[in-house]
Amino acid sequence: MVCMGNICRSPTAEAVMVRLLEEHGLGGRVEVASAGTGGWHAGEPPDARSTAAAARRGIHLRGQAQKVRVQDFDEYDLLVAMDGANRRDLLALAPSSEARAQVLLLRELDEESVASGDTDVPDPYYGGPDGFDIVLDVVERGCRGLLERLRTDGHL
């Protein structure tokens, strides 16, 4: 899961996906991690507002921010971007056409988002407190779509 700074959207998506996998009896079958396209928050925990919003839903955000690396294309089957800018950054970093094929946009896996034409997970960092709950809603739908894709593609 990849966003810009790896403190709001991508750790939220990571935790939501882990929980979803566990709810479907698939915990431990898929390695889920998150990173940012920028490294300015490296080593920091997830944003306190993201953590609080997730905790209200029983979701635990974990880890420390890190920057996405070229090696991630070898270590992970998919790199799931939170928005178009992150997707472009990942595509630019990808070392090959095969690696570029590993890059997905999370909301493109959510039929509702595709139908509306709104395929970016909104960045709540500079917005109001309700933005973190909106991100959770959007990410949950995208992660459900990702789970379905993993099943359909034979990864599970």
Backbone hydrogen bonds, N-H to C=O, Kabsch-Sander energy under -0.5 kcal/mol:
donor,donor_aa,acceptor,acceptor_aa,energy
2,V,80,V,-3.0
3,C,35,A,-1.6
12,T,8,C,-1.5
13,A,9,R,-2.7
14,E,10,S,-2.6
15,A,11,P,-2.3
16,V,12,T,-2.6
17,M,13,A,-2.5
18,V,14,E,-2.4
19,R,15,A,-2.4
20,L,16,V,-2.6
21,L,17,M,-2.6
22,E,18,V,-2.3
23,E,19,R,-2.7
24,H,20,L,-1.3
25,G,22,E,-1.8
26,L,21,L,-3.5
27,G,21,L,-0.5
29,R,26,L,-2.2
30,V,26,L,-0.5
32,V,30,V,-0.6
35,A,1,M,-2.2
36,G,66,Q,-2.6
37,T,3,C,-2.1
38,G,4,M,-2.8
42,A,39,G,-1.7
43,G,65,A,-3.1
44,E,41,H,-2.6
47,D,7,I,-3.0
51,T,47,D,-2.7
52,A,48,A,-2.4
53,A,49,R,-2.2
54,A,50,S,-2.5
55,A,51,T,-2.4
56,R,52,A,-1.8
57,R,54,A,-1.6
58,G,55,A,-1.8
59,I,54,A,-2.5
61,L,59,I,-0.6
65,A,44,E,-3.4
68,V,36,G,-3.1
72,D,69,R,-1.5
73,F,70,V,-1.7
74,D,71,Q,-1.3
75,E,71,Q,-2.0
76,Y,72,D,-1.9
79,L,102,Q,-2.5
80,V,78,L,-0.5
81,A,79,L,-0.7
81,A,104,L,-3.5
82,M,2,V,-2.2
87,R,83,D,-2.3
88,R,84,G,-2.5
89,D,85,A,-2.3
90,L,86,N,-2.4
91,L,87,R,-2.7
92,A,88,R,-2.2
93,L,89,D,-1.6
94,A,90,L,-1.8
100,R,96,S,-2.1
101,A,97,S,-1.4
102,Q,99,A,-1.4
103,V,100,R,-1.4
104,L,79,L,-2.4
104,L,102,Q,-0.5
106,L,81,A,-2.7
106,L,104,L,-0.5
107,R,119,T,-0.6
108,E,105,L,-1.6
109,L,106,L,-2.0
110,D,107,R,-1.3
111,E,109,L,-0.6
114,V,110,D,-2.3
115,A,111,E,-2.7
116,S,112,E,-1.7
117,G,113,S,-1.2
118,D,113,S,-1.1
119,T,117,G,-0.9
121,V,82,M,-3.4
127,G,124,P,-1.2
131,G,128,G,-1.5
132,F,129,P,-1.1
133,D,129,P,-0.6
134,I,130,D,-2.1
135,V,131,G,-2.3
136,L,132,F,-1.7
137,D,133,D,-2.2
138,V,134,I,-2.6
139,V,135,V,-3.1
140,E,136,L,-2.5
141,R,137,D,-1.7
142,G,138,V,-2.2
143,C,139,V,-3.0
144,R,140,E,-1.9
145,G,141,R,-1.9
146,L,142,G,-2.3
147,L,143,C,-2.6
148,E,144,R,-2.1
149,R,145,G,-2.2
150,L,146,L,-2.7
151,R,147,L,-2.0
152,T,148,E,-2.8
153,D,149,R,-3.0
154,G,151,R,-1.0
155,H,150,L,-2.3
156,L,150,L,-1.1
